[in-house]
Structures are given as C-alpha cells and as structure tokens.
Amino acid sequence: MRGEHWLYLALATSLQWDQYCIVRISVVFRGRAVPIAWQVLAHGSRSVSYATYQDLLDKTALLLPTQCQVVFLADRGFADTN
C-alpha cells in the first residue's frame, strides 16, 4: 500500500565469556542490525525468558514512531512456555 511505512526490529542475544548475556533490540536497515536498546545480564545462557526482557520491550516501544507498521523478528531462543 502506498504511504505505509514498515519498521523491522530484531531481538537477539550474545553470550560473552559464558557468563554475560546481552539482549539487543535492533532496527534492520539495509541488511544490517543497528542496536537501539540493550540489556546486559549476568546469565550463562543465550536463552532468556519473556519476564527477563519484557521491560526492555516496553521501553523500546516508547522510542518507536506511531505512524508505521512494526515487524518483530526473533529466533527460537526467545520461546517462553510459561
């Protein structure tokens, strides 16, 4: 549709030294992920529960423009069965 704007966000983690997990939310732009919000956790795994990153999502939502459609991407490491 003409005039619609789409914003692609990616949720990803990185594990540093097997003891710190970095949870990032990035804007996908021209094939690259540009971080806009992140959180560092003392956590020995790349998999984190929704309760752990919910506050990061809420804060990131306040940064987003209201006049665009958001496509949110994440891998199975963010599956939460609780």
Beta strands, then each sheet from edge to edge (+ up, - down):
strand 1: 6-16
strand 2: 20-29
strand 3: 32-42
strand 4: 69-74
sheet 1: 3+ 2- 1+ 4+
end
